[in-house]
């Protein structure tokens, strides 16, 4: 990693964020530009640039991210109504911050 990474700074406590959940392997905080009533980012503590940079040994990280998504959907009251789990990959896929992260998006009234 050659450039500073805002998500690494948040994970390490060098940049501010409203951490709503933290484990040894990940942090969860609200997106600063929410696209829905609930829009959280689930970010692994390990810097992984994108899905394209995943290695087989990163499988437990992915499992933790998905399970955290389920847990946060329950905690924020959107598990029954439904939600999205989104990963943008590379600039053409909408990735803006190059540190793997999962968007938990939901809470719309339908």
Z-matrix of the N, CA and C atoms (Angstrom, degrees):
N
C 1 1.455
C 2 1.520 1 107.86
N 3 1.324 2 116.42 1 119.11
C 4 1.454 3 120.77 2 -176.62
C 5 1.525 4 112.93 3 -96.98
N 6 1.317 5 118.14 4 -30.83
C 7 1.454 6 122.16 5 -177.23
C 8 1.520 7 110.30 6 -102.64
N 9 1.337 8 116.38 7 156.52
C 10 1.461 9 118.56 8 173.74
C 11 1.525 10 110.03 9 -61.86
N 12 1.301 11 115.98 10 146.16
C 13 1.466 12 121.56 11 -178.41
C 14 1.527 13 108.33 12 -120.18
N 15 1.326 14 117.33 13 117.81
C 16 1.461 15 120.82 14 -178.33
C 17 1.527 16 111.45 15 -61.34
N 18 1.319 17 117.91 16 -35.86
C 19 1.465 18 118.80 17 -179.92
C 20 1.530 19 110.99 18 -70.24
N 21 1.328 20 118.29 19 -36.34
C 22 1.471 21 120.08 20 174.16
C 23 1.528 22 109.81 21 -62.98
N 24 1.330 23 116.15 22 -39.26
C 25 1.465 24 119.91 23 178.43
C 26 1.521 25 111.29 24 -64.49
N 27 1.322 26 117.56 25 -39.57
C 28 1.469 27 120.90 26 177.51
C 29 1.519 28 110.12 27 -66.24
N 30 1.316 29 117.49 28 -47.39
C 31 1.468 30 121.55 29 179.29
C 32 1.523 31 110.78 30 -55.99
N 33 1.328 32 116.25 31 -42.27
C 34 1.464 33 121.50 32 -176.79
C 35 1.529 34 113.87 33 -85.50
N 36 1.343 35 117.42 34 -1.18
C 37 1.457 36 120.75 35 178.48
C 38 1.517 37 114.67 36 80.77
N 39 1.321 38 118.33 37 12.73
C 40 1.463 39 121.57 38 179.27
C 41 1.527 40 112.58 39 -87.55
N 42 1.328 41 116.90 40 -13.99
C 43 1.469 42 121.95 41 177.67
C 44 1.528 43 107.54 42 -129.79
N 45 1.326 44 116.41 43 145.11
C 46 1.461 45 119.16 44 -176.93
C 47 1.524 46 112.64 45 -74.81
N 48 1.300 47 114.89 46 145.45
C 49 1.464 48 123.15 47 172.48
C 50 1.520 49 106.84 48 -164.73
N 51 1.313 50 115.77 49 150.70
C 52 1.461 51 121.40 50 176.05
C 53 1.532 52 107.72 51 -84.65
N 54 1.313 53 117.17 52 89.69
C 55 1.459 54 121.46 53 -178.50
C 56 1.527 55 108.25 54 -72.68
N 57 1.333 56 116.09 55 119.97
C 58 1.469 57 119.81 56 179.40
C 59 1.522 58 111.69 57 -100.48
N 60 1.319 59 116.22 58 -12.80
C 61 1.473 60 120.66 59 179.07
C 62 1.519 61 107.09 60 -160.72
N 63 1.317 62 116.19 61 138.98
C 64 1.467 63 121.10 62 178.42
C 65 1.521 64 108.07 63 -144.82
N 66 1.312 65 115.09 64 136.92
C 67 1.460 66 121.57 65 170.04
C 68 1.522 67 106.58 66 -129.93
N 69 1.286 68 115.84 67 -178.39
C 70 1.457 69 120.79 68 176.94
C 71 1.537 70 111.32 69 -61.10
N 72 1.335 71 116.07 70 -28.21
C 73 1.456 72 120.88 71 -171.49
C 74 1.522 73 115.57 72 -106.07
N 75 1.344 74 118.34 73 -12.70
C 76 1.455 75 118.83 74 -176.06
C 77 1.521 76 112.14 75 -159.05
N 78 1.329 77 114.76 76 165.31
C 79 1.460 78 121.78 77 171.67
C 80 1.531 79 107.82 78 -130.43
N 81 1.341 80 114.73 79 154.13
C 82 1.460 81 121.43 80 177.90
C 83 1.527 82 107.35 81 -129.41
N 84 1.327 83 115.79 82 133.15
C 85 1.461 84 120.60 83 178.98
C 86 1.524 85 108.82 84 -152.45
N 87 1.357 86 116.92 85 158.33
C 88 1.463 87 120.03 86 179.76
C 89 1.528 88 111.94 87 -66.86
N 90 1.325 89 115.44 88 144.85
C 91 1.461 90 121.41 89 173.38
C 92 1.528 91 108.26 90 -68.50
N 93 1.323 92 117.79 91 139.25
C 94 1.474 93 119.87 92 -178.73
C 95 1.532 94 111.74 93 -76.42
N 96 1.315 95 117.06 94 -13.03
C 97 1.472 96 121.78 95 175.43
C 98 1.533 97 108.22 96 -127.83
N 99 1.338 98 116.54 97 70.99
C 100 1.468 99 119.16 98 -173.39
C 101 1.522 100 112.97 99 -63.13
N 102 1.326 101 114.56 100 142.53
C 103 1.454 102 122.38 101 178.23
C 104 1.527 103 111.65 102 -105.30
N 105 1.332 104 116.25 103 4.02
C 106 1.466 105 121.52 104 -177.53
C 107 1.525 106 107.82 105 -160.41
N 108 1.334 107 117.40 106 167.13
C 109 1.462 108 119.39 107 177.50
C 110 1.530 109 113.03 108 -55.32
N 111 1.324 110 117.23 109 -35.72
C 112 1.466 111 121.81 110 173.15
C 113 1.523 112 106.55 111 -118.55
N 114 1.319 113 116.04 112 119.26
C 115 1.465 114 120.91 113 177.32
C 116 1.528 115 106.95 114 -145.36
N 117 1.318 116 114.71 115 99.04
C 118 1.459 117 122.01 116 -178.38
C 119 1.521 118 109.97 117 -110.95
N 120 1.318 119 115.71 118 151.51
C 121 1.455 120 122.02 119 173.57
C 122 1.520 121 108.62 120 -109.22
N 123 1.309 122 116.10 121 130.36
C 124 1.460 123 123.15 122 177.96
C 125 1.524 124 106.08 123 -109.11
N 126 1.326 125 115.30 124 113.15
C 127 1.467 126 121.44 125 -167.69
C 128 1.528 127 109.87 126 -122.86
N 129 1.327 128 117.85 127 123.63
C 130 1.458 129 118.89 128 176.71
C 131 1.527 130 111.39 129 -68.64
N 132 1.313 131 116.19 130 147.40
C 133 1.463 132 121.03 131 177.14
C 134 1.533 133 110.66 132 -66.21
N 135 1.304 134 116.54 133 -34.91
C 136 1.467 135 120.90 134 178.12
C 137 1.521 136 109.08 135 -75.13
N 138 1.319 137 117.06 136 132.89
C 139 1.459 138 120.01 137 176.95
C 140 1.530 139 108.84 138 -74.65
N 141 1.328 140 114.67 139 114.70
C 142 1.463 141 122.94 140 172.16
C 143 1.523 142 104.26 141 -125.46
N 144 1.286 143 118.41 142 120.38
C 145 1.463 144 122.27 143 -171.37
C 146 1.523 145 113.05 144 -59.72
N 147 1.330 146 118.81 145 -48.51
C 148 1.466 147 122.63 146 179.18
C 149 1.520 148 108.78 147 -160.96
N 150 1.316 149 115.82 148 178.02
C 151 1.468 150 120.33 149 176.32
C 152 1.528 151 109.43 150 -55.64
N 153 1.311 152 117.12 151 -35.04
C 154 1.463 153 120.60 152 -179.25
C 155 1.521 154 113.22 153 -64.04
N 156 1.330 155 117.35 154 -15.51
C 157 1.456 156 121.13 155 -178.98
C 158 1.532 157 112.99 156 -104.27
N 159 1.318 158 117.03 157 6.87
C 160 1.465 159 119.66 158 178.51
C 161 1.517 160 111.27 159 -67.28
N 162 1.326 161 115.04 160 145.46
C 163 1.464 162 122.21 161 176.17
C 164 1.527 163 107.88 162 -118.37
N 165 1.319 164 117.59 163 159.96
C 166 1.462 165 119.48 164 -179.96
C 167 1.531 166 113.49 165 -53.55
N 168 1.324 167 117.67 166 -33.71
C 169 1.463 168 119.94 167 -179.11
C 170 1.535 169 112.84 168 -72.26
N 171 1.343 170 117.65 169 -6.90
C 172 1.463 171 121.32 170 177.94
C 173 1.530 172 113.22 171 -87.05
N 174 1.323 173 118.18 172 -0.41
C 175 1.470 174 120.77 173 -178.99
C 176 1.525 175 113.01 174 -54.17
N 177 1.334 176 120.24 175 -42.52
C 178 1.472 177 118.80 176 178.89
C 179 1.536 178 112.67 177 -62.08
N 180 1.316 179 117.57 178 -32.22
C 181 1.464 180 121.06 179 177.68
C 182 1.524 181 109.66 180 -63.53
N 183 1.326 182 116.51 181 -45.55
C 184 1.465 183 120.28 182 179.51
C 185 1.521 184 111.25 183 -62.45
N 186 1.309 185 116.73 184 -41.88
C 187 1.469 186 120.09 185 177.75
C 188 1.522 187 110.14 186 -61.94
N 189 1.323 188 117.81 187 -43.91
C 190 1.471 189 121.12 188 178.33
C 191 1.526 190 110.92 189 -61.85
N 192 1.327 191 117.15 190 -39.17
C 193 1.461 192 120.09 191 -179.87
C 194 1.528 193 111.09 192 -64.64
N 195 1.319 194 116.98 193 -45.14
C 196 1.466 195 119.86 194 179.77
C 197 1.524 196 111.61 195 -65.72
N 198 1.305 197 116.98 196 -42.25
C 199 1.467 198 119.82 197 178.80
C 200 1.521 199 111.42 198 -66.59
N 201 1.331 200 117.58 199 -35.32
C 202 1.462 201 120.47 200 175.06
C 203 1.526 202 109.98 201 -65.38
N 204 1.322 203 117.36 202 -37.29
C 205 1.461 204 120.73 203 176.00
C 206 1.516 205 111.40 204 -59.50
N 207 1.309 206 116.21 205 -46.35
C 208 1.469 207 120.44 206 177.64
C 209 1.527 208 110.71 207 -61.32
N 210 1.313 209 116.80 208 -45.74
C 211 1.459 210 121.82 209 -178.38
C 212 1.531 211 111.21 210 -63.78
N 213 1.321 212 117.58 211 -42.80
C 214 1.463 213 120.66 212 -179.66
C 215 1.532 214 110.95 213 -69.49
N 216 1.330 215 117.50 214 -35.16
C 217 1.469 216 120.04 215 175.99
C 218 1.529 217 110.11 216 -61.49
N 219 1.318 218 116.45 217 -40.57
C 220 1.471 219 120.15 218 176.60
C 221 1.525 220 109.71 219 -65.99
N 222 1.311 221 117.09 220 -47.82
C 223 1.466 222 121.42 221 -177.18
C 224 1.528 223 112.22 222 -61.64
N 225 1.329 224 117.33 223 -37.24
C 226 1.456 225 121.45 224 -177.47
C 227 1.532 226 112.61 225 -93.37
N 228 1.331 227 116.89 226 8.73
C 229 1.462 228 121.92 227 171.10
C 230 1.513 229 116.29 228 73.73
N 231 1.328 230 117.45 229 27.85
C 232 1.469 231 119.35 230 -179.16
C 233 1.531 232 112.94 231 -119.36
N 234 1.314 233 117.47 232 5.64
C 235 1.466 234 118.44 233 -175.91
C 236 1.526 235 111.91 234 -67.38
N 237 1.319 236 118.51 235 -37.35
C 238 1.467 237 120.44 236 -178.44
C 239 1.520 238 112.06 237 -76.49
N 240 1.331 239 117.61 238 -37.38
C 241 1.468 240 120.56 239 -177.41
C 242 1.526 241 112.12 240 -78.44
N 243 1.323 242 116.97 241 -24.99
C 244 1.457 243 121.35 242 177.58
C 245 1.518 244 112.76 243 112.54
N 246 1.318 245 115.22 244 157.22
C 247 1.459 246 121.77 245 -176.59
C 248 1.516 247 109.09 246 -161.02
N 249 1.324 248 114.72 247 169.07
C 250 1.457 249 121.43 248 176.50
C 251 1.518 250 109.11 249 -113.16
N 252 1.322 251 115.90 250 145.44
C 253 1.455 252 123.34 251 167.65
C 254 1.532 253 105.08 252 -118.81
N 255 1.328 254 116.00 253 117.57
C 256 1.463 255 120.66 254 -171.75
C 257 1.520 256 110.23 255 -126.89
N 258 1.329 257 115.02 256 135.86
C 259 1.461 258 121.43 257 171.25
C 260 1.524 259 107.05 258 -123.72
N 261 1.325 260 116.25 259 119.84
C 262 1.465 261 121.52 260 174.72
C 263 1.529 262 107.60 261 -89.74
N 264 1.327 263 116.05 262 137.07
C 265 1.459 264 120.19 263 -176.46
C 266 1.527 265 110.01 264 -122.40
N 267 1.322 266 114.89 265 116.63
C 268 1.461 267 124.56 266 178.41
C 269 1.535 268 110.44 267 64.71
N 270 1.300 269 115.38 268 166.11
C 271 1.470 270 121.55 269 -173.44
C 272 1.531 271 111.78 270 -56.62
N 273 1.322 272 117.61 271 -42.44
C 274 1.460 273 121.28 272 -179.63
C 275 1.523 274 113.31 273 -65.99
N 276 1.320 275 116.88 274 -20.28
C 277 1.458 276 122.00 275 177.21
C 278 1.513 277 112.98 276 -98.56
N 279 1.332 278 116.65 277 8.06
C 280 1.454 279 120.78 278 176.59
C 281 1.511 280 115.69 279 96.19
N 282 1.331 281 118.34 280 2.43
C 283 1.460 282 119.80 281 179.63
C 284 1.525 283 109.23 282 -72.12
N 285 1.334 284 115.99 283 127.56
C 286 1.459 285 121.82 284 -178.52
C 287 1.522 286 110.54 285 -109.88
N 288 1.332 287 116.38 286 -40.85
C 289 1.462 288 121.36 287 177.13
C 290 1.523 289 107.30 288 -104.62
N 291 1.314 290 115.27 289 124.06
C 292 1.461 291 119.57 290 -172.56
C 293 1.520 292 111.14 291 -92.21
N 294 1.322 293 113.31 292 67.22
C 295 1.469 294 126.57 293 170.54
C 296 1.519 295 102.42 294 -146.40
N 297 1.313 296 116.72 295 118.55
C 298 1.461 297 121.30 296 -177.44
C 299 1.524 298 110.70 297 -44.15
N 300 1.320 299 117.28 298 135.57
C 301 1.459 300 121.55 299 175.38
C 302 1.520 301 109.82 300 -157.48
N 303 1.305 302 114.42 301 155.31
C 304 1.457 303 123.47 302 -178.75
C 305 1.520 304 107.47 303 -115.60
N 306 1.332 305 116.87 304 128.88
C 307 1.456 306 121.85 305 175.44
C 308 1.528 307 109.01 306 -91.21
N 309 1.308 308 117.21 307 128.43
C 310 1.470 309 123.34 308 169.39
C 311 1.520 310 105.46 309 -103.87
N 312 1.339 311 116.72 310 116.16
C 313 1.458 312 122.24 311 -172.68
C 314 1.518 313 109.11 312 -129.76
N 315 1.335 314 116.27 313 129.57
C 316 1.461 315 119.54 314 176.57
C 317 1.515 316 111.62 315 177.77
N 318 1.325 317 114.62 316 -166.68
C 319 1.447 318 120.67 317 177.40
C 320 1.508 319 115.15 318 97.92
N 321 1.332 320 117.35 319 6.98
C 322 1.459 321 119.71 320 177.22
C 323 1.517 322 109.94 321 -71.39
N 324 1.313 323 116.50 322 146.12
C 325 1.462 324 121.56 323 174.48
C 326 1.522 325 108.23 324 -88.18
N 327 1.312 326 117.38 325 123.43
C 328 1.472 327 120.88 326 -178.68
C 329 1.495 328 110.36 327 -126.43
